[in-house]
Amino acid sequence: MNKKIDQERLLKKIYGKLHEINKNMLKVFWIVAIFAILYFGLMLYLLSK
């Protein structure tokens, strides 16, 4: 019984860490996406001149 409780606690800890990593990766994705949009917008602006 104690082993099962330890496993559940470990799984909850792993799930929490994975959730935190997922949130951080989404933040990185949005930052990269914003800079990519700005870059391509600048390229289109410079090409249209």
N, C-alpha and C positions, 0 to 999 in steps of 0.2 A: 504494500500500500504506500509506504514511504517513498519507494522508488518511482512510483507513478506520479506522486505529487512533485517530486524533484524534476521529472521529465516535463511535466506540464509547466512548471515554473521556468525551466530552461527554454521551452518552446515559446512562452510568452515574452521572455527576454529577447530571443532571436527575432520574433515577430516585431517587437518594438524597434529593434535596431534596423531591420529591413525597411520598416515604415519611415524611419528617419532618413535612411539613405535614399529612398524613393522621393521624399519631399525635396531633399537637396539636389537630386538629379533633375527634377522638374524645374527647380529654380535655375540651374545651370542651362538647361535647354532653353528657357525663355530668355535668358540673357543673351545667349548665342543667337537665338532667332531675331531678337531686336537688332543686334549689331549686323546680322546678315541683311535684314531689310534695309537698314540705313546704308550699308555698303552698296547694295544693288540699286537703291534709289540714287545714290551719288553717281554711280556708273551711268545710269540712264540719263541723269541730268547732264553729265559731262559729254556724253555721246550726242545729245540733242543740240548742243551748242554749235 
